[in-house]
C-alpha cells in the first residue's frame, strides 16, 4: 500500500511538440485536466494511456525566455530575475 504519495515523483517525457522543438528534443508528458481521470484509470499499454503520452498541442503552451542561471546546478537561491 502506498503510504506517502508526496515522497516521490516521476517525470515522463515524450518527443517535443513544435513549440518545444527549438529548445529541446524532449518535453514532459502533460495530461490536460479534463483527461486526468483517464490517466488514473487506464492500465499501462492501453490505447487510452498511449494516446496520453503524445505531446500536448503547441497552441496550448507558451514559451518564455529565462536566464541561463535557471539551468545551472551551481545556483541554489531565489535571487535575481528568472523571467
C-alpha positions in Angstrom: 0.0 0.0 0.0 1.3 3.5 -0.9 1.6 5.4 2.4 3.0 8.8 1.4 2.3 9.8 -2.2 4.2 13.0 -1.9 7.6 11.4 -1.1 8.4 10.5 -4.7 7.6 11.5 -8.2 8.5 10.7 -11.8 8.5 12.9 -14.8 7.5 11.1 -18.0 8.8 12.6 -21.2 7.8 12.4 -24.9 9.0 13.9 -28.1 8.9 17.7 -28.3 6.0 19.5 -30.0 6.5 22.3 -32.5 6.9 24.9 -29.7 9.5 23.0 -27.7 11.5 21.5 -30.7 13.8 24.6 -31.0 14.5 24.3 -27.2 14.9 20.6 -26.7 14.0 17.3 -28.4 12.0 16.0 -25.4 9.4 17.5 -23.2 7.3 16.4 -20.2 4.1 14.5 -20.8 1.3 17.0 -20.0 -2.1 15.5 -19.3 -4.9 18.1 -19.7 -7.1 18.4 -16.6 -10.1 17.0 -18.4 -8.2 13.8 -19.0 -6.8 13.2 -15.5 -9.5 10.5 -14.8 -8.5 8.7 -18.0 -4.8 8.8 -16.9 -5.5 7.4 -13.4 -7.9 4.7 -14.6 -6.0 3.4 -17.8 -3.7 0.5 -17.5 -0.2 0.5 -18.9 -0.3 -0.3 -22.6 -4.0 0.6 -23.0 -4.6 2.6 -26.2 -6.0 5.4 -24.0 -2.8 5.6 -22.0 -0.7 5.5 -25.2 -2.7 8.4 -26.6 -2.0 10.5 -23.4 1.8 10.1 -24.0 1.6 12.2 -27.1 3.0 15.8 -26.9 0.5 18.4 -25.8 -0.6 20.7 -28.7 1.7 23.6 -29.2 -1.2 26.0 -29.1 -1.9 25.0 -25.5 1.5 26.3 -24.4 3.6 29.5 -24.2 7.4 29.7 -24.1 9.2 32.4 -22.1 12.9 33.2 -22.1 14.7 32.6 -18.9 18.2 33.5 -17.6 20.9 30.8 -18.1 21.2 30.6 -14.2 17.9 28.8 -14.2 19.5 25.7 -15.6 22.7 25.9 -13.6 23.3 23.4 -10.8 25.7 25.9 -9.2 22.9 28.3 -8.5 20.8 27.4 -5.5 18.9 30.5 -4.4 15.9 32.6 -5.2 17.8 35.8 -6.0 17.6 37.5 -9.4 15.0 37.7 -12.1 14.3 34.4 -13.7 11.8 35.7 -16.3 
